[in-house]
Amino acid sequence: MAWKIFSRKKNTGYEENVKAAREAGGGELLPAQDTRAAIEELSQVVKNDPEAVEIYLALGNLYRSQGEIERAIQIRNSLIVRPGLDRKFKARALFELGRDFRRGGFLDRAEKAFEDASSSGYDSAPIQSEMARLAAERGGYEKAADAYGKLGLPLPQANNLVRLAKEYFSEGKESQAHRSLRHAIRAYPGAIEAWLEQLIQAYKAGNTRRLGDILKDALSKVAPELRFVLLEGLVQEMNRAEKSISQPLADHTEWERAAPDKDVATVVASTLEGQEPDVLLLYYGAVFFLRVGKREEAKDWLEKALVLQPGFWLARLELFELSKVDQTLTPFFKEQLDFFMGHARNVRRFYCRRCGLKRDQIFFNCPRCRSWHSIAYRTDFSQ
């Protein structure tokens, strides 16, 4: 268990205990039960040795990871006001206080704490990273992108440039938006969010030729394990358009020039045919065929996907659905089958390769562990 790594005796393996406490405190992935137990154990260590500042800081990190922000803040403040505290420990306590405030949503206080940590001599790189994140959370995407660029972190730089582009699009500033997207791709050529936004804008403009060109370029630049995000994102956007148009009182302005599904399916399938065989590309090709009623083409692509990966459950599900029309089913059996098929389609298809978080919507930055581009597709139901 996590709490057994800590010793009550400072003179036996003390440095190892401090290191273990620091590592446990910095993580966000401990199960809740283990984290709670570690908190209790660390509290006892601190109680027995109040000068173990490293362990005290780790205790605060554990409180923060549990969402107990007030207790984490109390620990930092008790250190900061401690007489004779070494300057480097005070600087670190201020830095962690800033992270506590940011986690609690007190962004102004977080900025002040980071500034104080900087004045106390704390390492500038992590402070700059936190300030960049603060800027992004406040909607200052241009400032955040610039900060991440200076830190040599092109992926979050590109992500914030895409968010800036979306803001420009919403304000009708299309030239600035497209410029921001191009800048994002120059900063990080594998930025799936930037390529996806370009695809969406081409779709909304009704420019299927450009959509095909962008998709072809994107498939060559994006990491192979992430290419499905481009197609899933486009499908989700088309679903949004379909849902909006089906509502008589909704504002359809956004979709007035959107490309017809038939044209999109044709250009997507044509582009995917030029790629090396890939189970997810074949699956999504079938998805686009199904949108426009091309059942035989969809069946063919699904069968090819299962040749590459026989255990791909969702491809089998769609093939089973296509075969229903050839079967004689009683009304009761058909009702039960439709019920289970509907639930199976709602299974969360995406997960984070790092922490295992499951989602039914695509993401670029994991909501739990904050890792970038860690999304994966659950081709195996056990994933």
BALOBA-1460 file (C-alpha; in Angstrom, 3 decimals):
// residues 383
<rec num="1" residu="m" x="0.000" y="0.000" z="0.000"/>
<rec num="2" residu="a" x="1.100" y="3.571" z="-0.730"/>
<rec num="3" residu="w" x="1.473" y="4.645" z="2.909"/>
<rec num="4" residu="k" x="3.943" y="1.886" z="3.868"/>
<rec num="5" residu="i" x="6.789" y="3.618" z="2.029"/>
<rec num="6" residu="f" x="7.100" y="6.237" z="4.778"/>
<rec num="7" residu="s" x="9.197" y="5.651" z="7.880"/>
<rec num="8" residu="r" x="8.601" y="7.225" z="11.256"/>
<rec num="9" residu="k" x="12.360" y="7.215" z="12.027"/>
<rec num="10" residu="k" x="14.275" y="10.092" z="10.521"/>
<rec num="11" residu="n" x="17.669" y="8.453" z="11.015"/>
<rec num="12" residu="t" x="16.774" y="5.382" z="8.903"/>
<rec num="13" residu="g" x="16.399" y="6.019" z="5.179"/>
<rec num="14" residu="y" x="15.253" y="9.586" z="5.747"/>
<rec num="15" residu="e" x="16.335" y="10.868" z="2.318"/>
<rec num="16" residu="e" x="14.554" y="7.970" z="0.631"/>
<rec num="17" residu="n" x="11.387" y="8.746" z="2.557"/>
<rec num="18" residu="v" x="11.530" y="12.401" z="1.553"/>
<rec num="19" residu="k" x="11.971" y="11.423" z="-2.090"/>
<rec num="20" residu="a" x="9.033" y="9.007" z="-1.915"/>
<rec num="21" residu="a" x="6.859" y="11.646" z="-0.258"/>
<rec num="22" residu="r" x="7.727" y="14.166" z="-2.952"/>
<rec num="23" residu="e" x="6.866" y="11.724" z="-5.736"/>
<rec num="24" residu="a" x="3.596" y="10.721" z="-4.111"/>
<rec num="25" residu="g" x="2.635" y="14.329" z="-3.519"/>
<rec num="26" residu="g" x="3.296" y="15.425" z="-7.088"/>
<rec num="27" residu="g" x="1.119" y="12.787" z="-8.721"/>
<rec num="28" residu="e" x="-2.524" y="13.156" z="-9.657"/>
<rec num="29" residu="l" x="-3.233" y="9.491" z="-10.319"/>
<rec num="30" residu="l" x="-3.305" y="7.774" z="-6.922"/>
<rec num="31" residu="p" x="-6.631" y="6.036" z="-6.243"/>
<rec num="32" residu="a" x="-8.729" y="8.007" z="-3.764"/>
<rec num="33" residu="q" x="-8.467" y="5.372" z="-1.029"/>
<rec num="34" residu="d" x="-4.668" y="5.142" z="-1.284"/>
<rec num="35" residu="t" x="-4.319" y="8.908" z="-1.386"/>
<rec num="36" residu="r" x="-6.421" y="9.329" z="1.746"/>
<rec num="37" residu="a" x="-4.317" y="6.763" z="3.561"/>
<rec num="38" residu="a" x="-1.114" y="8.460" z="2.422"/>
<rec num="39" residu="i" x="-2.419" y="11.783" z="3.717"/>
<rec num="40" residu="e" x="-3.045" y="10.302" z="7.143"/>
<rec num="41" residu="e" x="0.417" y="8.695" z="7.243"/>
<rec num="42" residu="l" x="2.167" y="11.876" z="6.127"/>
<rec num="43" residu="s" x="0.287" y="13.870" z="8.750"/>
<rec num="44" residu="q" x="1.716" y="11.603" z="11.432"/>
<rec num="45" residu="v" x="5.246" y="11.973" z="10.022"/>
<rec num="46" residu="v" x="4.946" y="15.758" z="10.048"/>
<rec num="47" residu="k" x="3.528" y="15.700" z="13.542"/>
<rec num="48" residu="n" x="6.523" y="13.717" z="14.765"/>
<rec num="49" residu="d" x="9.049" y="15.867" z="12.861"/>
<rec num="50" residu="p" x="7.707" y="19.391" z="12.175"/>
<rec num="51" residu="e" x="10.940" y="20.417" z="10.456"/>
<rec num="52" residu="a" x="10.513" y="17.878" z="7.654"/>
<rec num="53" residu="v" x="9.548" y="20.617" z="5.221"/>
<rec num="54" residu="e" x="9.800" y="18.410" z="2.156"/>
<rec num="55" residu="i" x="7.256" y="16.023" z="3.609"/>
<rec num="56" residu="y" x="5.058" y="18.906" z="4.675"/>
<rec num="57" residu="l" x="5.037" y="20.205" z="1.106"/>
<rec num="58" residu="a" x="4.206" y="16.731" z="-0.189"/>
<rec num="59" residu="l" x="1.289" y="16.581" z="2.255"/>
<rec num="60" residu="g" x="-0.067" y="19.777" z="0.764"/>
<rec num="61" residu="n" x="0.210" y="18.279" z="-2.714"/>
<rec num="62" residu="l" x="-1.779" y="15.271" z="-1.586"/>
<rec num="63" residu="y" x="-4.512" y="17.505" z="-0.205"/>
<rec num="64" residu="r" x="-4.606" y="19.349" z="-3.535"/>
<rec num="65" residu="s" x="-4.839" y="16.107" z="-5.509"/>
<rec num="66" residu="q" x="-7.844" y="15.187" z="-3.334"/>
<rec num="67" residu="g" x="-9.507" y="18.514" z="-4.059"/>
<rec num="68" residu="e" x="-9.086" y="19.726" z="-0.467"/>
<rec num="69" residu="i" x="-7.775" y="23.094" z="-1.584"/>
<rec num="70" residu="e" x="-8.360" y="24.950" z="1.691"/>
<rec num="71" residu="r" x="-6.252" y="22.478" z="3.668"/>
<rec num="72" residu="a" x="-3.501" y="22.613" z="1.046"/>
<rec num="73" residu="i" x="-3.486" y="26.417" z="1.248"/>
<rec num="74" residu="q" x="-3.304" y="26.292" z="5.052"/>
<rec num="75" residu="i" x="-0.201" y="24.094" z="4.856"/>
<rec num="76" residu="r" x="1.541" y="26.471" z="2.436"/>
<rec num="77" residu="n" x="0.713" y="29.535" z="4.522"/>
<rec num="78" residu="s" x="1.909" y="27.854" z="7.724"/>
<rec num="79" residu="l" x="5.272" y="27.275" z="6.031"/>
<rec num="80" residu="i" x="5.542" y="30.741" z="4.480"/>
<rec num="81" residu="v" x="5.127" y="32.492" z="7.859"/>
<rec num="82" residu="r" x="7.438" y="30.090" z="9.711"/>
<rec num="83" residu="p" x="10.332" y="32.079" z="11.281"/>
<rec num="84" residu="g" x="13.752" y="31.222" z="9.912"/>
<rec num="85" residu="l" x="12.436" y="29.149" z="7.011"/>
<rec num="86" residu="d" x="15.086" y="28.675" z="4.336"/>
<rec num="87" residu="r" x="14.499" y="31.003" z="1.374"/>
<rec num="88" residu="k" x="14.368" y="28.147" z="-1.139"/>
<rec num="89" residu="f" x="11.624" y="26.391" z="0.872"/>
<rec num="90" residu="k" x="9.614" y="29.607" z="1.111"/>
<rec num="91" residu="a" x="9.905" y="30.094" z="-2.650"/>
<rec num="92" residu="r" x="8.712" y="26.566" z="-3.265"/>
<rec num="93" residu="a" x="5.834" y="26.960" z="-0.798"/>
<rec num="94" residu="l" x="4.763" y="30.127" z="-2.649"/>
<rec num="95" residu="f" x="4.927" y="28.279" z="-5.964"/>
<rec num="96" residu="e" x="2.783" y="25.426" z="-4.634"/>
<rec num="97" residu="l" x="0.408" y="27.989" z="-3.130"/>
<rec num="98" residu="g" x="-0.029" y="29.436" z="-6.609"/>
<rec num="99" residu="r" x="-0.868" y="25.987" z="-7.946"/>
<rec num="100" residu="d" x="-3.384" y="25.531" z="-5.119"/>
<rec num="101" residu="f" x="-5.068" y="28.839" z="-5.941"/>
<rec num="102" residu="r" x="-5.174" y="27.980" z="-9.647"/>
<rec num="103" residu="r" x="-6.712" y="24.595" z="-8.912"/>
<rec num="104" residu="g" x="-9.312" y="26.324" z="-6.743"/>
<rec num="105" residu="g" x="-10.133" y="28.873" z="-9.446"/>
<rec num="106" residu="f" x="-8.601" y="31.869" z="-7.639"/>
<rec num="107" residu="l" x="-6.638" y="33.014" z="-10.666"/>
<rec num="108" residu="d" x="-5.677" y="36.498" z="-9.442"/>
<rec num="109" residu="r" x="-4.329" y="35.081" z="-6.187"/>
<rec num="110" residu="a" x="-2.498" y="32.388" z="-8.127"/>
<rec num="111" residu="e" x="-0.763" y="34.993" z="-10.279"/>
<rec num="112" residu="k" x="0.292" y="36.963" z="-7.190"/>
<rec num="113" residu="a" x="1.685" y="33.809" z="-5.523"/>
<rec num="114" residu="f" x="3.704" y="32.934" z="-8.631"/>
<rec num="115" residu="e" x="5.080" y="36.480" z="-8.774"/>
<rec num="116" residu="d" x="6.101" y="36.225" z="-5.104"/>
<rec num="117" residu="a" x="7.737" y="32.851" z="-5.775"/>
<rec num="118" residu="s" x="9.695" y="34.413" z="-8.618"/>
<rec num="119" residu="s" x="10.805" y="37.280" z="-6.361"/>
<rec num="120" residu="s" x="11.963" y="34.721" z="-3.799"/>
<rec num="121" residu="g" x="14.218" y="33.066" z="-6.351"/>
<rec num="122" residu="y" x="12.145" y="30.084" z="-7.505"/>
<rec num="123" residu="d" x="13.097" y="28.504" z="-10.852"/>
<rec num="124" residu="s" x="11.647" y="30.671" z="-13.643"/>
<rec num="125" residu="a" x="10.741" y="27.855" z="-16.090"/>
<rec num="126" residu="p" x="7.946" y="26.216" z="-14.032"/>
<rec num="127" residu="i" x="6.637" y="29.663" z="-13.062"/>
<rec num="128" residu="q" x="6.476" y="30.698" z="-16.722"/>
<rec num="129" residu="s" x="4.678" y="27.443" z="-17.511"/>
<rec num="130" residu="e" x="2.102" y="28.094" z="-14.777"/>
<rec num="131" residu="m" x="1.646" y="31.696" z="-15.926"/>
<rec num="132" residu="a" x="1.057" y="30.461" z="-19.465"/>
<rec num="133" residu="r" x="-1.583" y="28.074" z="-18.185"/>
<rec num="134" residu="l" x="-3.193" y="30.876" z="-16.198"/>
<rec num="135" residu="a" x="-3.360" y="33.025" z="-19.320"/>
<rec num="136" residu="a" x="-5.066" y="30.188" z="-21.205"/>
<rec num="137" residu="e" x="-7.613" y="29.637" z="-18.424"/>
<rec num="138" residu="r" x="-8.430" y="33.347" z="-18.520"/>
<rec num="139" residu="g" x="-8.988" y="33.244" z="-22.275"/>
<rec num="140" residu="g" x="-5.724" y="35.014" z="-23.091"/>
<rec num="141" residu="y" x="-4.854" y="32.514" z="-25.808"/>
<rec num="142" residu="e" x="-2.458" y="34.745" z="-27.704"/>
<rec num="143" residu="k" x="-0.503" y="35.506" z="-24.549"/>
<rec num="144" residu="a" x="-0.488" y="31.835" z="-23.581"/>
<rec num="145" residu="a" x="0.703" y="30.759" z="-27.035"/>
<rec num="146" residu="d" x="3.512" y="33.305" z="-26.927"/>
<rec num="147" residu="a" x="4.561" y="32.107" z="-23.459"/>
<rec num="148" residu="y" x="4.572" y="28.440" z="-24.467"/>
<rec num="149" residu="g" x="6.575" y="29.334" z="-27.565"/>
<rec num="150" residu="k" x="9.247" y="31.004" z="-25.430"/>
<rec num="151" residu="l" x="9.322" y="27.930" z="-23.206"/>
<rec num="152" residu="g" x="9.965" y="25.730" z="-26.223"/>
<rec num="153" residu="l" x="6.652" y="23.872" z="-25.827"/>
<rec num="154" residu="p" x="5.203" y="23.818" z="-29.351"/>
<rec num="155" residu="l" x="2.257" y="21.504" z="-28.662"/>
<rec num="156" residu="p" x="0.466" y="23.687" z="-26.063"/>
<rec num="157" residu="q" x="1.532" y="26.697" z="-28.141"/>
<rec num="158" residu="a" x="-0.296" y="25.262" z="-31.148"/>
<rec num="159" residu="n" x="-3.333" y="24.338" z="-29.049"/>
<rec num="160" residu="n" x="-3.722" y="27.906" z="-27.794"/>
<rec num="161" residu="l" x="-3.295" y="29.283" z="-31.308"/>
<rec num="162" residu="v" x="-6.201" y="27.074" z="-32.387"/>
<rec num="163" residu="r" x="-8.314" y="28.355" z="-29.513"/>
<rec num="164" residu="l" x="-7.396" y="31.879" z="-30.595"/>
<rec num="165" residu="a" x="-8.439" y="31.033" z="-34.157"/>
<rec num="166" residu="k" x="-11.834" y="29.790" z="-32.949"/>
<rec num="167" residu="e" x="-12.307" y="33.056" z="-31.099"/>
<rec num="168" residu="y" x="-11.485" y="34.974" z="-34.282"/>
<rec num="169" residu="f" x="-13.928" y="32.871" z="-36.307"/>
<rec num="170" residu="s" x="-16.704" y="33.599" z="-33.802"/>
<rec num="171" residu="e" x="-15.992" y="37.326" z="-34.228"/>
<rec num="172" residu="g" x="-16.021" y="37.113" z="-38.019"/>
<rec num="173" residu="k" x="-12.263" y="37.768" z="-38.308"/>
<rec num="174" residu="e" x="-11.573" y="34.989" z="-40.787"/>
<rec num="175" residu="s" x="-8.223" y="36.198" z="-42.106"/>
<rec num="176" residu="q" x="-6.767" y="36.428" z="-38.580"/>
<rec num="177" residu="a" x="-8.260" y="33.032" z="-37.742"/>
<rec num="178" residu="h" x="-6.718" y="31.276" z="-40.741"/>
<rec num="179" residu="r" x="-3.394" y="32.969" z="-40.036"/>
<rec num="180" residu="s" x="-3.492" y="31.676" z="-36.470"/>
<rec num="181" residu="l" x="-4.183" y="28.126" z="-37.721"/>
<rec num="182" residu="r" x="-1.246" y="28.282" z="-40.130"/>
<rec num="183" residu="h" x="0.963" y="29.536" z="-37.308"/>
<rec num="184" residu="a" x="-0.191" y="26.616" z="-35.133"/>
<rec num="185" residu="i" x="0.796" y="24.088" z="-37.798"/>
<rec num="186" residu="r" x="4.172" y="25.758" z="-38.312"/>
<rec num="187" residu="a" x="4.767" y="25.603" z="-34.556"/>
<rec num="188" residu="y" x="3.750" y="21.939" z="-34.349"/>
<rec num="189" residu="p" x="3.099" y="20.134" z="-37.666"/>
<rec num="190" residu="g" x="1.320" y="17.271" z="-35.897"/>
<rec num="191" residu="a" x="-1.264" y="19.546" z="-34.237"/>
<rec num="192" residu="i" x="-4.430" y="17.521" z="-34.829"/>
<rec num="193" residu="e" x="-6.569" y="20.330" z="-33.390"/>
<rec num="194" residu="a" x="-5.275" y="22.777" z="-36.015"/>
<rec num="195" residu="w" x="-5.769" y="20.370" z="-38.930"/>
<rec num="196" residu="l" x="-9.240" y="19.480" z="-37.650"/>
<rec num="197" residu="e" x="-10.278" y="23.126" z="-37.421"/>
<rec num="198" residu="q" x="-9.120" y="23.646" z="-41.010"/>
<rec num="199" residu="l" x="-11.216" y="20.653" z="-42.084"/>
<rec num="200" residu="i" x="-14.261" y="22.017" z="-40.269"/>
<rec num="201" residu="q" x="-13.905" y="25.447" z="-41.862"/>
<rec num="202" residu="a" x="-13.592" y="23.900" z="-45.343"/>
<rec num="203" residu="y" x="-16.729" y="21.851" z="-44.634"/>
<rec num="204" residu="k" x="-18.659" y="24.907" z="-43.465"/>
<rec num="205" residu="a" x="-17.562" y="26.833" z="-46.551"/>
<rec num="206" residu="g" x="-18.771" y="24.030" z="-48.818"/>
<rec num="207" residu="n" x="-15.296" y="23.640" z="-50.314"/>
<rec num="208" residu="t" x="-14.950" y="19.867" z="-50.632"/>
<rec num="209" residu="r" x="-11.880" y="20.065" z="-52.857"/>
<rec num="210" residu="r" x="-10.029" y="22.016" z="-50.186"/>
<rec num="211" residu="l" x="-11.359" y="19.624" z="-47.553"/>
<rec num="212" residu="g" x="-9.783" y="16.724" z="-49.433"/>
<rec num="213" residu="d" x="-6.462" y="18.534" z="-49.809"/>
<rec num="214" residu="i" x="-6.359" y="19.397" z="-46.106"/>
<rec num="215" residu="l" x="-7.242" y="15.839" z="-45.106"/>
<rec num="216" residu="k" x="-4.498" y="14.422" z="-47.314"/>
<rec num="217" residu="d" x="-1.899" y="16.781" z="-45.830"/>
<rec num="218" residu="a" x="-3.126" y="16.168" z="-42.294"/>
<rec num="219" residu="l" x="-2.929" y="12.388" z="-42.636"/>
<rec num="220" residu="s" x="0.717" y="12.714" z="-43.630"/>
<rec num="221" residu="k" x="1.636" y="15.039" z="-40.743"/>
<rec num="222" residu="v" x="-0.380" y="13.745" z="-37.783"/>
<rec num="223" residu="a" x="0.881" y="10.769" z="-35.771"/>
<rec num="224" residu="p" x="-0.699" y="7.551" z="-37.176"/>
<rec num="225" residu="e" x="-2.332" y="6.666" z="-33.847"/>
<rec num="226" residu="l" x="-4.083" y="10.069" z="-33.774"/>
<rec num="227" residu="r" x="-5.425" y="10.278" z="-37.342"/>
<rec num="228" residu="f" x="-8.837" y="8.959" z="-36.309"/>
<rec num="229" residu="v" x="-9.380" y="12.221" z="-34.388"/>
<rec num="230" residu="l" x="-9.546" y="14.139" z="-37.687"/>
<rec num="231" residu="l" x="-12.348" y="11.928" z="-38.984"/>
<rec num="232" residu="e" x="-14.221" y="11.689" z="-35.701"/>
<rec num="233" residu="g" x="-14.089" y="15.471" z="-35.310"/>
<rec num="234" residu="l" x="-15.469" y="15.973" z="-38.817"/>
<rec num="235" residu="v" x="-18.271" y="13.463" z="-38.181"/>
<rec num="236" residu="q" x="-19.193" y="15.231" z="-34.942"/>
<rec num="237" residu="e" x="-19.311" y="18.583" z="-36.751"/>
<rec num="238" residu="m" x="-21.581" y="17.111" z="-39.443"/>
<rec num="239" residu="n" x="-23.819" y="15.726" z="-36.697"/>
<rec num="240" residu="r" x="-24.018" y="19.192" z="-35.146"/>
<rec num="241" residu="a" x="-25.058" y="20.660" z="-38.486"/>
<rec num="242" residu="e" x="-27.691" y="17.963" z="-39.025"/>
<rec num="243" residu="k" x="-29.134" y="18.453" z="-35.545"/>
<rec num="244" residu="s" x="-29.254" y="22.237" z="-35.917"/>
<rec num="245" residu="i" x="-30.909" y="22.139" z="-39.337"/>
<rec num="246" residu="s" x="-33.551" y="19.692" z="-38.082"/>
<rec num="247" residu="q" x="-34.727" y="22.253" z="-35.519"/>
<rec num="248" residu="p" x="-37.074" y="24.751" z="-37.231"/>
<rec num="249" residu="l" x="-36.486" y="27.597" z="-34.756"/>
<rec num="250" residu="a" x="-32.693" y="27.225" z="-34.603"/>
<rec num="251" residu="d" x="-30.288" y="29.648" z="-36.264"/>
<rec num="252" residu="h" x="-28.937" y="27.899" z="-39.378"/>
<rec num="253" residu="t" x="-26.613" y="30.708" z="-40.462"/>
<rec num="254" residu="e" x="-23.514" y="28.779" z="-39.450"/>
<rec num="255" residu="w" x="-24.409" y="25.940" z="-41.817"/>
<rec num="256" residu="e" x="-25.844" y="27.815" z="-44.798"/>
<rec num="257" residu="r" x="-22.904" y="26.947" z="-47.066"/>
<rec num="258" residu="a" x="-21.975" y="23.588" z="-45.531"/>
<rec num="259" residu="a" x="-21.010" y="20.877" z="-48.005"/>
<rec num="260" residu="p" x="-23.608" y="18.124" z="-48.633"/>
<rec num="261" residu="d" x="-22.934" y="14.845" z="-46.839"/>
<rec num="262" residu="k" x="-22.717" y="13.005" z="-50.155"/>
<rec num="263" residu="d" x="-19.897" y="15.231" z="-51.402"/>
<rec num="264" residu="v" x="-18.019" y="14.983" z="-48.102"/>
<rec num="265" residu="a" x="-18.320" y="11.183" z="-48.055"/>
<rec num="266" residu="t" x="-17.029" y="10.970" z="-51.627"/>
<rec num="267" residu="v" x="-13.937" y="13.109" z="-51.028"/>
<rec num="268" residu="v" x="-13.149" y="11.468" z="-47.666"/>
<rec num="269" residu="a" x="-13.399" y="7.951" z="-49.112"/>
<rec num="270" residu="s" x="-11.268" y="8.938" z="-52.094"/>
<rec num="271" residu="t" x="-8.582" y="10.359" z="-49.793"/>
<rec num="272" residu="l" x="-8.593" y="7.357" z="-47.455"/>
<rec num="273" residu="e" x="-8.237" y="4.934" z="-50.373"/>
<rec num="274" residu="g" x="-4.794" y="6.417" z="-51.010"/>
<rec num="275" residu="q" x="-3.584" y="5.542" z="-47.499"/>
<rec num="276" residu="e" x="-1.887" y="2.396" z="-46.247"/>
<rec num="277" residu="p" x="-4.460" y="-0.038" z="-44.795"/>
<rec num="278" residu="d" x="-5.373" y="1.019" z="-41.273"/>
<rec num="279" residu="v" x="-8.192" y="-0.387" z="-39.167"/>
<rec num="280" residu="l" x="-9.543" y="2.975" z="-37.977"/>
<rec num="281" residu="l" x="-9.285" y="4.676" z="-41.362"/>
<rec num="282" residu="l" x="-11.247" y="1.787" z="-42.879"/>
<rec num="283" residu="y" x="-13.819" y="1.981" z="-40.092"/>
<rec num="284" residu="y" x="-14.349" y="5.720" z="-40.537"/>
<rec num="285" residu="g" x="-14.574" y="5.309" z="-44.306"/>
<rec num="286" residu="a" x="-17.479" y="2.947" z="-43.610"/>
<rec num="287" residu="v" x="-19.024" y="5.511" z="-41.243"/>
<rec num="288" residu="f" x="-19.066" y="8.129" z="-44.004"/>
<rec num="289" residu="f" x="-20.570" y="5.646" z="-46.480"/>
<rec num="290" residu="l" x="-23.312" y="4.784" z="-43.979"/>
<rec num="291" residu="r" x="-24.168" y="8.488" z="-43.610"/>
<rec num="292" residu="v" x="-25.154" y="8.599" z="-47.279"/>
<rec num="293" residu="g" x="-26.813" y="5.176" z="-47.454"/>
<rec num="294" residu="k" x="-24.052" y="3.319" z="-49.303"/>
<rec num="295" residu="r" x="-24.495" y="0.089" z="-47.378"/>
<rec num="296" residu="e" x="-22.540" y="-2.260" z="-49.643"/>
<rec num="297" residu="e" x="-19.502" y="0.044" z="-49.724"/>
<rec num="298" residu="a" x="-19.702" y="0.400" z="-45.943"/>
<rec num="299" residu="k" x="-19.918" y="-3.373" z="-45.510"/>
<rec num="300" residu="d" x="-16.866" y="-3.863" z="-47.708"/>
<rec num="301" residu="w" x="-14.771" y="-1.387" z="-45.684"/>
<rec num="302" residu="l" x="-15.901" y="-2.876" z="-42.366"/>
<rec num="303" residu="e" x="-14.928" y="-6.359" z="-43.511"/>
<rec num="304" residu="k" x="-11.483" y="-5.068" z="-44.497"/>
<rec num="305" residu="a" x="-11.117" y="-3.502" z="-41.046"/>
<rec num="306" residu="l" x="-11.894" y="-6.865" z="-39.414"/>
<rec num="307" residu="v" x="-9.295" y="-8.595" z="-41.554"/>
<rec num="308" residu="l" x="-6.712" y="-6.265" z="-39.982"/>
<rec num="309" residu="q" x="-8.151" y="-6.573" z="-36.470"/>
<rec num="310" residu="p" x="-10.725" y="-9.337" z="-35.966"/>
<rec num="311" residu="g" x="-11.498" y="-8.206" z="-32.425"/>
<rec num="312" residu="f" x="-12.558" y="-4.673" z="-33.389"/>
<rec num="313" residu="w" x="-15.917" y="-4.768" z="-31.615"/>
<rec num="314" residu="l" x="-17.496" y="-1.663" z="-33.148"/>
<rec num="315" residu="a" x="-16.814" y="-2.796" z="-36.718"/>
<rec num="316" residu="r" x="-18.479" y="-6.117" z="-35.868"/>
<rec num="317" residu="l" x="-21.411" y="-4.250" z="-34.350"/>
<rec num="318" residu="e" x="-21.970" y="-2.224" z="-37.524"/>
<rec num="319" residu="l" x="-21.690" y="-5.327" z="-39.711"/>
<rec num="320" residu="f" x="-24.241" y="-7.061" z="-37.508"/>
<rec num="321" residu="e" x="-26.563" y="-4.069" z="-37.856"/>
<rec num="322" residu="l" x="-26.223" y="-4.205" z="-41.649"/>
<rec num="323" residu="s" x="-27.086" y="-7.906" z="-41.690"/>
<rec num="324" residu="k" x="-30.346" y="-7.444" z="-39.754"/>
<rec num="325" residu="v" x="-32.307" y="-6.663" z="-42.901"/>
<rec num="326" residu="d" x="-31.532" y="-10.152" z="-44.200"/>
<rec num="327" residu="q" x="-32.794" y="-11.845" z="-41.026"/>
<rec num="328" residu="t" x="-36.309" y="-12.798" z="-39.952"/>
<rec num="329" residu="l" x="-36.764" y="-11.476" z="-36.421"/>
<rec num="330" residu="t" x="-39.785" y="-11.538" z="-34.125"/>
<rec num="331" residu="p" x="-40.964" y="-8.102" z="-32.924"/>
<rec num="332" residu="f" x="-39.861" y="-8.919" z="-29.362"/>
<rec num="333" residu="f" x="-36.375" y="-10.044" z="-30.427"/>
<rec num="334" residu="k" x="-35.980" y="-7.006" z="-32.683"/>
<rec num="335" residu="e" x="-36.982" y="-4.685" z="-29.828"/>
<rec num="336" residu="q" x="-34.447" y="-6.234" z="-27.457"/>
<rec num="337" residu="l" x="-31.739" y="-6.189" z="-30.121"/>
<rec num="338" residu="d" x="-32.337" y="-2.519" z="-30.876"/>
<rec num="339" residu="f" x="-32.148" y="-1.771" z="-27.164"/>
<rec num="340" residu="f" x="-28.769" y="-3.450" z="-26.710"/>
<rec num="341" residu="m" x="-27.380" y="-2.076" z="-29.970"/>
<rec num="342" residu="g" x="-28.303" y="1.438" z="-28.881"/>
<rec num="343" residu="h" x="-26.535" y="1.010" z="-25.563"/>
<rec num="344" residu="a" x="-23.483" y="-0.564" z="-27.186"/>
<rec num="345" residu="r" x="-23.097" y="2.451" z="-29.461"/>
<rec num="346" residu="n" x="-23.069" y="4.716" z="-26.411"/>
<rec num="347" residu="v" x="-20.065" y="2.989" z="-24.845"/>
<rec num="348" residu="r" x="-17.232" y="5.465" z="-24.309"/>
<rec num="349" residu="r" x="-14.999" y="4.844" z="-27.305"/>
<rec num="350" residu="f" x="-12.003" y="6.976" z="-26.397"/>
<rec num="351" residu="y" x="-9.519" y="6.709" z="-23.555"/>
<rec num="352" residu="c" x="-6.299" y="8.291" z="-22.340"/>
<rec num="353" residu="r" x="-3.246" y="6.116" z="-22.973"/>
<rec num="354" residu="r" x="-1.588" y="7.559" z="-19.873"/>
<rec num="355" residu="c" x="-4.222" y="7.423" z="-17.137"/>
<rec num="356" residu="g" x="-7.020" y="5.343" z="-18.675"/>
<rec num="357" residu="l" x="-9.744" y="8.019" z="-18.488"/>
<rec num="358" residu="k" x="-12.659" y="7.109" z="-20.795"/>
<rec num="359" residu="r" x="-14.667" y="9.668" z="-22.771"/>
<rec num="360" residu="d" x="-17.295" y="9.658" z="-25.520"/>
<rec num="361" residu="q" x="-15.954" y="12.904" z="-27.015"/>
<rec num="362" residu="i" x="-12.511" y="13.556" z="-28.462"/>
<rec num="363" residu="f" x="-10.008" y="15.529" z="-26.392"/>
<rec num="364" residu="f" x="-6.578" y="17.016" z="-27.039"/>
<rec num="365" residu="n" x="-5.501" y="17.448" z="-23.420"/>
<rec num="366" residu="c" x="-6.601" y="14.781" z="-20.946"/>
<rec num="367" residu="p" x="-9.045" y="16.296" z="-18.414"/>
<rec num="368" residu="r" x="-7.618" y="14.099" z="-15.660"/>
<rec num="369" residu="c" x="-3.837" y="13.803" z="-16.064"/>
<rec num="370" residu="r" x="-3.360" y="16.852" z="-18.363"/>
<rec num="371" residu="s" x="-1.248" y="14.877" z="-20.866"/>
<rec num="372" residu="w" x="-1.266" y="16.129" z="-24.454"/>
<rec num="373" residu="h" x="-2.443" y="14.053" z="-27.416"/>
<rec num="374" residu="s" x="-2.799" y="10.917" z="-25.311"/>
<rec num="375" residu="i" x="-6.228" y="10.012" z="-26.716"/>
<rec num="376" residu="a" x="-6.698" y="6.506" z="-28.135"/>
<rec num="377" residu="y" x="-9.571" y="4.534" z="-29.640"/>
<rec num="378" residu="r" x="-10.981" y="1.491" z="-27.843"/>
<rec num="379" residu="t" x="-10.704" y="-0.975" z="-30.708"/>
<rec num="380" residu="d" x="-10.497" y="-3.725" z="-28.091"/>
<rec num="381" residu="f" x="-13.480" y="-3.694" z="-25.730"/>
<rec num="382" residu="s" x="-11.217" y="-4.548" z="-22.776"/>
<rec num="383" residu="q" x="-9.208" y="-1.322" z="-23.159"/>
